[in-house]
Amino acid sequence: MARGYWITFYRSISDSEALAAYAKLAGPAITAHGGRFLARGIAAKTYEQGIDQRATVTEFDNLALAVGAHDSPAYAEALRALGNACERDVRIIEGLE
């Protein structure tokens, strides 16, 4: 079964304290569903129309686990803590194998 990947791009962050509160709740909500953080931080290098922005990549054993983590009550609590602190682009995609 193909792995699932949750990729988030942070277009802007207006409240770093709310983002920290979100991260404190989101991390356990994601790892409880088997999520493994592979990368996070500001882009080391951008090419073509790339934007220097914060991004995270999280791997799950399958797509259903990634979607389940996002749709879980624990993650909903993290989103409430985040509020309107940032503008993000969240994508969940299926791996190739």
Secondary structure, 3 states (H helix, E strand, C coil): CCCEEEEEEEEEECCHHHHHHHHHHHHHHHHCCCCEEEEEEECCCCCCCCCCCEEEEEEECCHHHHHHHHCCHHHHHHHHHHCCCEEEEEEEEECCC
